[in-house]
Amino acid sequence: LLSAVNIIGETKPKGMIIINSKHDQSNVSRRHHIISVDVNQVANQIFRRGVNVGLLGAFVGATRILQIKSLTTAISTRFPKYVEENQRVAEKVYELVRKRLV
């Protein structure tokens, strides 16, 4: 995706970019804060269809724009059929991102 879309060029210097990858992508740009997290792996371990909520968990963990509890509450109303699975994916990815930022 990084080669297909000019994400680096479209992001302000010192901006944050979250990349779903099993490989460390921190060397992609020195002008940006790059966070790599393997959301696919987490989702496959917990709930295969939970990649999108995992990315939301990464976003919340990186930005702290919401508390994780707010996200899990929103998940319970938006995805009532698979609440626990989606919440676990979001929480796990959130924790992974928070550990990387500490």
Biotite code that builds the C-alpha atoms (Angstrom):
import biotite.structure as struc

atoms = struc.array([
    struc.Atom([0.000, 0.000, 0.000], chain_id="A", res_id=1, res_name="LEU", atom_name="CA", element="C"),
    struc.Atom([2.815, 2.408, 0.768], chain_id="A", res_id=2, res_name="LEU", atom_name="CA", element="C"),
    struc.Atom([4.085, 2.037, -2.793], chain_id="A", res_id=3, res_name="SER", atom_name="CA", element="C"),
    struc.Atom([0.597, 2.366, -4.295], chain_id="A", res_id=4, res_name="ALA", atom_name="CA", element="C"),
    struc.Atom([-0.555, 5.431, -2.355], chain_id="A", res_id=5, res_name="VAL", atom_name="CA", element="C"),
    struc.Atom([1.552, 8.455, -1.430], chain_id="A", res_id=6, res_name="ASN", atom_name="CA", element="C"),
    struc.Atom([0.633, 8.337, 2.269], chain_id="A", res_id=7, res_name="ILE", atom_name="CA", element="C"),
    struc.Atom([3.982, 9.768, 3.366], chain_id="A", res_id=8, res_name="ILE", atom_name="CA", element="C"),
    struc.Atom([3.706, 12.725, 0.999], chain_id="A", res_id=9, res_name="GLY", atom_name="CA", element="C"),
    struc.Atom([0.131, 13.453, 2.053], chain_id="A", res_id=10, res_name="GLU", atom_name="CA", element="C"),
    struc.Atom([0.817, 13.336, 5.799], chain_id="A", res_id=11, res_name="THR", atom_name="CA", element="C"),
    struc.Atom([2.121, 16.424, 7.584], chain_id="A", res_id=12, res_name="LYS", atom_name="CA", element="C"),
    struc.Atom([5.659, 16.225, 8.973], chain_id="A", res_id=13, res_name="PRO", atom_name="CA", element="C"),
    struc.Atom([5.621, 14.719, 12.475], chain_id="A", res_id=14, res_name="LYS", atom_name="CA", element="C"),
    struc.Atom([2.215, 13.248, 11.649], chain_id="A", res_id=15, res_name="GLY", atom_name="CA", element="C"),
    struc.Atom([1.307, 9.736, 12.733], chain_id="A", res_id=16, res_name="MET", atom_name="CA", element="C"),
    struc.Atom([0.861, 6.838, 10.331], chain_id="A", res_id=17, res_name="ILE", atom_name="CA", element="C"),
    struc.Atom([-0.488, 3.485, 11.531], chain_id="A", res_id=18, res_name="ILE", atom_name="CA", element="C"),
    struc.Atom([0.467, 0.551, 9.313], chain_id="A", res_id=19, res_name="ILE", atom_name="CA", element="C"),
    struc.Atom([-1.047, -2.924, 9.518], chain_id="A", res_id=20, res_name="ASN", atom_name="CA", element="C"),
    struc.Atom([2.084, -5.000, 8.953], chain_id="A", res_id=21, res_name="SER", atom_name="CA", element="C"),
    struc.Atom([4.017, -7.832, 10.541], chain_id="A", res_id=22, res_name="LYS", atom_name="CA", element="C"),
    struc.Atom([7.207, -6.025, 9.563], chain_id="A", res_id=23, res_name="HIS", atom_name="CA", element="C"),
    struc.Atom([8.675, -3.004, 11.319], chain_id="A", res_id=24, res_name="ASP", atom_name="CA", element="C"),
    struc.Atom([7.962, -0.043, 9.056], chain_id="A", res_id=25, res_name="GLN", atom_name="CA", element="C"),
    struc.Atom([9.576, 2.645, 11.231], chain_id="A", res_id=26, res_name="SER", atom_name="CA", element="C"),
    struc.Atom([12.272, 3.210, 8.592], chain_id="A", res_id=27, res_name="ASN", atom_name="CA", element="C"),
    struc.Atom([9.698, 4.307, 5.992], chain_id="A", res_id=28, res_name="VAL", atom_name="CA", element="C"),
    struc.Atom([10.002, 7.949, 7.033], chain_id="A", res_id=29, res_name="SER", atom_name="CA", element="C"),
    struc.Atom([12.072, 9.914, 9.496], chain_id="A", res_id=30, res_name="ARG", atom_name="CA", element="C"),
    struc.Atom([9.720, 12.891, 9.276], chain_id="A", res_id=31, res_name="ARG", atom_name="CA", element="C"),
    struc.Atom([6.701, 10.971, 10.590], chain_id="A", res_id=32, res_name="HIS", atom_name="CA", element="C"),
    struc.Atom([5.783, 8.872, 13.572], chain_id="A", res_id=33, res_name="HIS", atom_name="CA", element="C"),
    struc.Atom([5.263, 5.382, 12.129], chain_id="A", res_id=34, res_name="ILE", atom_name="CA", element="C"),
    struc.Atom([3.469, 2.694, 14.135], chain_id="A", res_id=35, res_name="ILE", atom_name="CA", element="C"),
    struc.Atom([3.490, -0.845, 12.745], chain_id="A", res_id=36, res_name="SER", atom_name="CA", element="C"),
    struc.Atom([1.185, -3.415, 14.260], chain_id="A", res_id=37, res_name="VAL", atom_name="CA", element="C"),
    struc.Atom([0.159, -6.801, 12.884], chain_id="A", res_id=38, res_name="ASP", atom_name="CA", element="C"),
    struc.Atom([-3.593, -6.442, 13.204], chain_id="A", res_id=39, res_name="VAL", atom_name="CA", element="C"),
    struc.Atom([-4.144, -9.409, 10.887], chain_id="A", res_id=40, res_name="ASN", atom_name="CA", element="C"),
    struc.Atom([-2.308, -11.738, 13.264], chain_id="A", res_id=41, res_name="GLN", atom_name="CA", element="C"),
    struc.Atom([-4.275, -10.544, 16.292], chain_id="A", res_id=42, res_name="VAL", atom_name="CA", element="C"),
    struc.Atom([-7.565, -10.820, 14.416], chain_id="A", res_id=43, res_name="ALA", atom_name="CA", element="C"),
    struc.Atom([-6.724, -14.314, 13.169], chain_id="A", res_id=44, res_name="ASN", atom_name="CA", element="C"),
    struc.Atom([-6.000, -15.439, 16.736], chain_id="A", res_id=45, res_name="GLN", atom_name="CA", element="C"),
    struc.Atom([-9.193, -13.977, 18.203], chain_id="A", res_id=46, res_name="ILE", atom_name="CA", element="C"),
    struc.Atom([-11.753, -13.266, 15.474], chain_id="A", res_id=47, res_name="PHE", atom_name="CA", element="C"),
    struc.Atom([-10.816, -13.308, 11.800], chain_id="A", res_id=48, res_name="ARG", atom_name="CA", element="C"),
    struc.Atom([-13.304, -10.673, 10.805], chain_id="A", res_id=49, res_name="ARG", atom_name="CA", element="C"),
    struc.Atom([-12.075, -8.231, 13.453], chain_id="A", res_id=50, res_name="GLY", atom_name="CA", element="C"),
    struc.Atom([-9.366, -6.472, 11.444], chain_id="A", res_id=51, res_name="VAL", atom_name="CA", element="C"),
    struc.Atom([-11.270, -3.190, 11.082], chain_id="A", res_id=52, res_name="ASN", atom_name="CA", element="C"),
    struc.Atom([-12.057, -2.877, 14.782], chain_id="A", res_id=53, res_name="VAL", atom_name="CA", element="C"),
    struc.Atom([-8.436, -3.833, 15.440], chain_id="A", res_id=54, res_name="GLY", atom_name="CA", element="C"),
    struc.Atom([-7.346, -0.849, 13.392], chain_id="A", res_id=55, res_name="LEU", atom_name="CA", element="C"),
    struc.Atom([-9.719, 1.302, 15.429], chain_id="A", res_id=56, res_name="LEU", atom_name="CA", element="C"),
    struc.Atom([-8.043, -0.063, 18.559], chain_id="A", res_id=57, res_name="GLY", atom_name="CA", element="C"),
    struc.Atom([-4.658, 0.906, 17.101], chain_id="A", res_id=58, res_name="ALA", atom_name="CA", element="C"),
    struc.Atom([-5.927, 4.406, 16.329], chain_id="A", res_id=59, res_name="PHE", atom_name="CA", element="C"),
    struc.Atom([-7.321, 4.885, 19.841], chain_id="A", res_id=60, res_name="VAL", atom_name="CA", element="C"),
    struc.Atom([-4.128, 3.510, 21.373], chain_id="A", res_id=61, res_name="GLY", atom_name="CA", element="C"),
    struc.Atom([-1.929, 5.797, 19.292], chain_id="A", res_id=62, res_name="ALA", atom_name="CA", element="C"),
    struc.Atom([-3.950, 8.999, 19.578], chain_id="A", res_id=63, res_name="THR", atom_name="CA", element="C"),
    struc.Atom([-5.683, 8.594, 22.947], chain_id="A", res_id=64, res_name="ARG", atom_name="CA", element="C"),
    struc.Atom([-8.542, 10.516, 21.340], chain_id="A", res_id=65, res_name="ILE", atom_name="CA", element="C"),
    struc.Atom([-10.940, 8.184, 23.204], chain_id="A", res_id=66, res_name="LEU", atom_name="CA", element="C"),
    struc.Atom([-10.656, 5.847, 26.114], chain_id="A", res_id=67, res_name="GLN", atom_name="CA", element="C"),
    struc.Atom([-10.627, 2.189, 25.138], chain_id="A", res_id=68, res_name="ILE", atom_name="CA", element="C"),
    struc.Atom([-13.835, 1.748, 27.137], chain_id="A", res_id=69, res_name="LYS", atom_name="CA", element="C"),
    struc.Atom([-15.571, 4.240, 24.834], chain_id="A", res_id=70, res_name="SER", atom_name="CA", element="C"),
    struc.Atom([-14.490, 2.233, 21.812], chain_id="A", res_id=71, res_name="LEU", atom_name="CA", element="C"),
    struc.Atom([-15.604, -1.095, 23.283], chain_id="A", res_id=72, res_name="THR", atom_name="CA", element="C"),
    struc.Atom([-18.965, 0.457, 24.172], chain_id="A", res_id=73, res_name="THR", atom_name="CA", element="C"),
    struc.Atom([-19.364, 1.706, 20.599], chain_id="A", res_id=74, res_name="ALA", atom_name="CA", element="C"),
    struc.Atom([-18.443, -1.751, 19.297], chain_id="A", res_id=75, res_name="ILE", atom_name="CA", element="C"),
    struc.Atom([-21.212, -3.279, 21.405], chain_id="A", res_id=76, res_name="SER", atom_name="CA", element="C"),
    struc.Atom([-23.819, -1.085, 19.718], chain_id="A", res_id=77, res_name="THR", atom_name="CA", element="C"),
    struc.Atom([-22.379, -1.265, 16.184], chain_id="A", res_id=78, res_name="ARG", atom_name="CA", element="C"),
    struc.Atom([-21.502, -4.965, 16.079], chain_id="A", res_id=79, res_name="PHE", atom_name="CA", element="C"),
    struc.Atom([-24.046, -6.646, 18.377], chain_id="A", res_id=80, res_name="PRO", atom_name="CA", element="C"),
    struc.Atom([-23.633, -10.064, 16.783], chain_id="A", res_id=81, res_name="LYS", atom_name="CA", element="C"),
    struc.Atom([-19.919, -10.445, 17.588], chain_id="A", res_id=82, res_name="TYR", atom_name="CA", element="C"),
    struc.Atom([-19.467, -8.028, 20.499], chain_id="A", res_id=83, res_name="VAL", atom_name="CA", element="C"),
    struc.Atom([-17.004, -9.938, 22.651], chain_id="A", res_id=84, res_name="GLU", atom_name="CA", element="C"),
    struc.Atom([-14.809, -11.061, 19.771], chain_id="A", res_id=85, res_name="GLU", atom_name="CA", element="C"),
    struc.Atom([-14.568, -7.574, 18.267], chain_id="A", res_id=86, res_name="ASN", atom_name="CA", element="C"),
    struc.Atom([-13.938, -5.999, 21.668], chain_id="A", res_id=87, res_name="GLN", atom_name="CA", element="C"),
    struc.Atom([-11.115, -8.452, 22.394], chain_id="A", res_id=88, res_name="ARG", atom_name="CA", element="C"),
    struc.Atom([-9.435, -7.695, 19.061], chain_id="A", res_id=89, res_name="VAL", atom_name="CA", element="C"),
    struc.Atom([-9.696, -3.925, 19.598], chain_id="A", res_id=90, res_name="ALA", atom_name="CA", element="C"),
    struc.Atom([-8.407, -4.190, 23.179], chain_id="A", res_id=91, res_name="GLU", atom_name="CA", element="C"),
    struc.Atom([-5.471, -6.435, 22.242], chain_id="A", res_id=92, res_name="LYS", atom_name="CA", element="C"),
    struc.Atom([-4.310, -4.174, 19.411], chain_id="A", res_id=93, res_name="VAL", atom_name="CA", element="C"),
    struc.Atom([-4.798, -1.141, 21.657], chain_id="A", res_id=94, res_name="TYR", atom_name="CA", element="C"),
    struc.Atom([-2.517, -2.754, 24.263], chain_id="A", res_id=95, res_name="GLU", atom_name="CA", element="C"),
    struc.Atom([0.133, -3.582, 21.640], chain_id="A", res_id=96, res_name="LEU", atom_name="CA", element="C"),
    struc.Atom([0.209, 0.001, 20.401], chain_id="A", res_id=97, res_name="VAL", atom_name="CA", element="C"),
    struc.Atom([0.304, 1.468, 23.908], chain_id="A", res_id=98, res_name="ARG", atom_name="CA", element="C"),
    struc.Atom([3.290, -0.743, 24.799], chain_id="A", res_id=99, res_name="LYS", atom_name="CA", element="C"),
    struc.Atom([5.164, 0.494, 21.743], chain_id="A", res_id=100, res_name="ARG", atom_name="CA", element="C"),
    struc.Atom([4.536, 4.123, 22.653], chain_id="A", res_id=101, res_name="LEU", atom_name="CA", element="C"),
    struc.Atom([5.701, 3.881, 26.257], chain_id="A", res_id=102, res_name="VAL", atom_name="CA", element="C"),
])
